[in-house]
Amino acid sequence: MAPVSRKSTWPLYLQIADELRDQILNEQLAPGARLPSEHSLMQTYDASRQTIRKAIAELKTEGLLDAEQGRGVFIRSRAPILRSANDLLTRERWSDGGGALLGSDVAGAELRSEVKVDQVPASVEIAARLGLREGASVLVRRERRFADDQTIELATTYLSGSFARGVRLKSLDDADIVGLYARLEESGHRLERFTEHVASRMPRPAEARALDLGPGTPVVLITRTAWTAEGRPVATTDEVMAADRYELVYEIPAGEPVRLVTTVDELQAAMAGVVRGAAECLVSVGSRSRDAAYLDVIEQTLRERPRLVHYRVLIGPPHHQVFKDHLLRLLEIRDPSSREYGMQTLCVGLVDDPVREPERFFVASERAAVVTLPSFNTAGAFDSGLVLERPRDAQGLVQHGKALYAGSQRLEDVDTVKQLSVLR
């Protein structure tokens, strides 16, 4: 008889489950092997059938056992699928053509996909990810991936209509999602970076059925967004996979995620990227803005995302009429006194104390920030900057901007803005 104690306060069925669990984890009971019959376990542990069934049910709930009707109970196979984001999301891998997402990570298995493409209105969440209005038309690509006959992953990708129009519809069916990135680049949308958010949760009923999950098996949810070199989100994907079938591998550089840009084009693209990437809060500080295209990106983003809170803090009067005109357009787009969404969504202020609050320039969201620097090339210009891509750093600047606004003179009506003098 196996070493279980009748004198223990720990219930007998849990003691038996502990013993069997150890054997499974140490592979004394090999993955894929059949669990000894109930009768055999009753003899081994000198226990009733009900006690054995409760122990087996406990291990099923933990995802260690699978029951196959008419065949018995088996040890769940634990051979993982290795998924390396650093390897998968590289331009070199896209050009391999086909199978790029899984490749050799499912050794010896026959890989295939079922794909359906449709057009749907964007939900609030998808609209925020892609920088669109809620309800805007998006192309949705639903893919079910198989290794042999087992579903191993569900992937749903959304593309905004403006990007999808340049990609042949057939290519959305033919390519896997990473191959789709190659098609996007062929259509002129060069990709610069990806963001991935990884979470785990219990599966929804449809997911549990599709992935053939045993009781107690959670899923991993990977939300990935692809960004163009101009800082625009081009595609966003939700990948759902069984947590016990995958190992996720990430290689994180030890260096600080700070990038120096030293040209006007690089600086403007980085600043526009921060604006377009803002989902909850956007802070702009400074009084020298004069790039009409950048100011237009801010205005367009505020129109598209009515819940995005925007802080615009001037350090001294505006230097250019184009910037003053921008402030007036902000007041046309948003009413600072409105609480339609339960909070103030436009906050405009002026700090005019050069001794206590020296001039500074930055734009920040909850995800990234750009701090503008004096030029590395020409005296008197501000065409260089530091791009901060770590959310913690960016959020520090968001708090900085909010603190400046708290001590500022409000510029939240048209008459007050019109009275501002322009320095040039």
Summary of the structure (lengths in Angstrom):
residues: 424
radius of gyration: 28.2
end to end distance: 92.5
largest distance: 93.4
contacts: 1284
relative contact order: 0.09
helix: 33%
strand: 28%
